[in-house]
Amino acid sequence: MSAYNTTLNSLECDEQTLRGHLQGADIPTLLMTVAHLTGDLDVLRPAWKPVVAMGVAGSDMSPEEETEVREFCLHKLLAFRDSGQPVPARPTSDQLHAIGTWLMGPVIEPYLPLVAEELVAAGEDPRAPRWHKEHVAAGRDFKVVIIGAGESGMIAALRLKQAGVPFVVFEKGADVGGTWRENTYPGCRVDINSFFYRAVAEAECNTVTGLKQVHHAATPLLLS
Ligand SMILES: Cc1cc2nc3c(=O)[nH]c(=O)nc-3n(C[C@H](O)[C@H](O)[C@H](O)COP(=O)(O)OP(=O)(O)OC[C@H]3O[C@@H](n4cnc5c(N)ncnc54)[C@H](O)[C@@H]3O)c2cc1C
């Protein structure tokens, strides 16, 4: 299992470890996760609704309120663990609607199809090509040239590989990574939340260190 594998079949965690993880959890993300896992949409209380600034939802709770929410979620998760229920694969469209509306308000409506597509469970790869060279151009001899081994080049290479199309990648630098190889200054990281910035094939995980700032993944994590 890769360090960033997000596959989860059941919740197996002792209370102390779980409590430790929840200390660093982003509050809106935590509540939405608990709602999805338990199927209990009532956890998305109006009083705990996030504030939306510049298109990004965040919590404006006091430290005391955050503690209350973390304790509440801890007990919900422990009950879920003890129930032995499997982790649900993906939210139903009704759940997605309820969770999305709680998070962003009605402005989320037109974006729900996009959100549904972007929600990729481990093992799924909805954007993989649905065709293969063997079926569309079996005898045709050609090779695709990709210039640059940044994220775009790597994804292009992955998709061509999945489609059985031969390719070669030319990279002027010494290694792959593009932007994330070139920018090495301390603290260099993405400027939007990591859950909006992730490749399907090797999704990086926000909870690797359990720290809030990992929501804005830094260069080593991105290169990994
Ligand atoms: C600090 C910072 C934060 C960012 N945060 C975000 C974010 O939060 N969300 C977001 O979506 N984007 C963000 N970006 C933008 C980021 O650059 C892109 O998301 C993405 O990484 C670009 O990938 P790319 O493969 O298209 O280009 P690049 O990463 O630039 O890769 C291009 C590659 O092509 C190579 N190359 C160029 N010309 C040639 C040539 N003639 N021959 C051979 N090789 C060549 C280069 O060496 C490089 O490796 C951020 C960028 C920076 C610098």
The ligand as an SDF file (V2000), in Angstrom:
LIG
                    3D

 53 58  0  0  0  0  0  0  0  0999 V2000
    3.9600   28.4040   -5.9830 C   0  0  0  0  0  0  0  0  0  0  0  0
    2.9820   27.8520   -6.9770 C   0  0  0  0  0  0  0  0  0  0  0  0
    1.7110   27.4720   -6.5230 C   0  0  0  0  0  0  0  0  0  0  0  0
    0.7890   26.9470   -7.4210 C   0  0  0  0  0  0  0  0  0  0  0  0
   -0.4250   26.5500   -6.9380 N   0  0  0  0  0  0  0  0  0  0  0  0
   -1.3400   26.0260   -7.7840 C   0  0  0  0  0  0  0  0  0  0  0  0
   -2.5910   25.5990   -7.2960 C   0  0  0  0  0  0  0  0  0  0  0  0
   -2.8640   25.6740   -6.1060 O   0  0  0  0  0  0  0  0  0  0  0  0
   -3.4840   25.0860   -8.1800 N   0  0  0  0  0  0  0  0  0  0  0  0
   -3.1920   24.9740   -9.5200 C   0  0  0  0  0  0  0  0  0  0  0  0
   -4.0270   24.4920  -10.2860 O   0  0  0  0  0  0  0  0  0  0  0  0
   -2.0140   25.3790   -9.9950 N   0  0  0  0  0  0  0  0  0  0  0  0
   -1.0720   25.8900   -9.1740 C   0  0  0  0  0  0  0  0  0  0  0  0
    0.1280   26.3040   -9.6680 N   0  0  0  0  0  0  0  0  0  0  0  0
    0.3480   26.2160  -11.1030 C   0  0  0  0  0  0  0  0  0  0  0  0
    1.1600   24.9840  -11.5180 C   0  0  0  0  0  0  0  0  0  0  0  0
    2.2530   25.4660  -12.2140 O   0  0  0  0  0  0  0  0  0  0  0  0
    0.3020   24.1040  -12.4100 C   0  0  0  0  0  0  0  0  0  0  0  0
   -0.8360   23.6600  -11.6740 O   0  0  0  0  0  0  0  0  0  0  0  0
    0.9560   22.8270  -12.9420 C   0  0  0  0  0  0  0  0  0  0  0  0
    1.8790   22.2820  -12.0140 O   0  0  0  0  0  0  0  0  0  0  0  0
    1.6100   23.1320  -14.2450 C   0  0  0  0  0  0  0  0  0  0  0  0
    1.9890   21.9060  -14.8300 O   0  0  0  0  0  0  0  0  0  0  0  0
    2.4510   21.8430  -16.3180 P   0  0  0  0  0  0  0  0  0  0  0  0
    2.9160   20.4270  -16.5460 O   0  0  0  0  0  0  0  0  0  0  0  0
    1.3920   22.3460  -17.2280 O   0  0  0  0  0  0  0  0  0  0  0  0
    3.6570   22.8630  -16.4710 O   0  0  0  0  0  0  0  0  0  0  0  0
    5.0710   22.8450  -15.7330 P   0  0  0  0  0  0  0  0  0  0  0  0
    4.9800   22.3200  -14.3680 O   0  0  0  0  0  0  0  0  0  0  0  0
    5.6370   24.2040  -15.9380 O   0  0  0  0  0  0  0  0  0  0  0  0
    5.9240   21.7850  -16.5520 O   0  0  0  0  0  0  0  0  0  0  0  0
    6.4380   22.0640  -17.8270 C   0  0  0  0  0  0  0  0  0  0  0  0
    7.6640   21.1830  -18.0360 C   0  0  0  0  0  0  0  0  0  0  0  0
    8.0780   21.3250  -19.3860 O   0  0  0  0  0  0  0  0  0  0  0  0
    9.4910   21.4340  -19.4260 C   0  0  0  0  0  0  0  0  0  0  0  0
    9.8120   22.1470  -20.6850 N   0  0  0  0  0  0  0  0  0  0  0  0
    9.4350   23.3860  -21.0420 C   0  0  0  0  0  0  0  0  0  0  0  0
    9.8890   23.6640  -22.2910 N   0  0  0  0  0  0  0  0  0  0  0  0
   10.5440   22.5660  -22.7080 C   0  0  0  0  0  0  0  0  0  0  0  0
   11.2180   22.2360  -23.9120 C   0  0  0  0  0  0  0  0  0  0  0  0
   11.2970   23.1140  -24.9370 N   0  0  0  0  0  0  0  0  0  0  0  0
   11.7800   21.0240  -24.0070 N   0  0  0  0  0  0  0  0  0  0  0  0
   11.7110   20.1240  -22.9820 C   0  0  0  0  0  0  0  0  0  0  0  0
   11.0790   20.3850  -21.8310 N   0  0  0  0  0  0  0  0  0  0  0  0
   10.5010   21.5850  -21.7000 C   0  0  0  0  0  0  0  0  0  0  0  0
    9.8410   22.2020  -18.1670 C   0  0  0  0  0  0  0  0  0  0  0  0
   11.1850   21.9880  -17.7780 O   0  0  0  0  0  0  0  0  0  0  0  0
    8.8460   21.5910  -17.1670 C   0  0  0  0  0  0  0  0  0  0  0  0
    9.3860   20.4540  -16.5240 O   0  0  0  0  0  0  0  0  0  0  0  0
    1.0900   26.8260   -8.8170 C   0  0  0  0  0  0  0  0  0  0  0  0
    2.3700   27.2100   -9.2560 C   0  0  0  0  0  0  0  0  0  0  0  0
    3.2870   27.7020   -8.3520 C   0  0  0  0  0  0  0  0  0  0  0  0
    4.6540   28.0970   -8.8610 C   0  0  0  0  0  0  0  0  0  0  0  0
  1  2  1  0
  2  3  1  0
  2 52  2  0
  3  4  2  0
  4  5  1  0
  4 50  1  0
  5  6  2  0
  6  7  1  0
  6 13  1  0
  7  8  2  0
  7  9  1  0
  9 10  1  0
 10 11  2  0
 10 12  1  0
 12 13  2  0
 13 14  1  0
 14 15  1  0
 14 50  1  0
 15 16  1  0
 16 17  1  0
 16 18  1  0
 18 19  1  0
 18 20  1  0
 20 21  1  0
 20 22  1  0
 22 23  1  0
 23 24  1  0
 24 25  2  0
 24 26  1  0
 24 27  1  0
 27 28  1  0
 28 29  2  0
 28 30  1  0
 28 31  1  0
 31 32  1  0
 32 33  1  0
 33 34  1  0
 33 48  1  0
 34 35  1  0
 35 36  1  0
 35 46  1  0
 36 37  1  0
 36 45  1  0
 37 38  2  0
 38 39  1  0
 39 40  1  0
 39 45  2  0
 40 41  1  0
 40 42  2  0
 42 43  1  0
 43 44  2  0
 44 45  1  0
 46 47  1  0
 46 48  1  0
 48 49  1  0
 50 51  2  0
 51 52  1  0
 52 53  1  0
M  END
$$$$
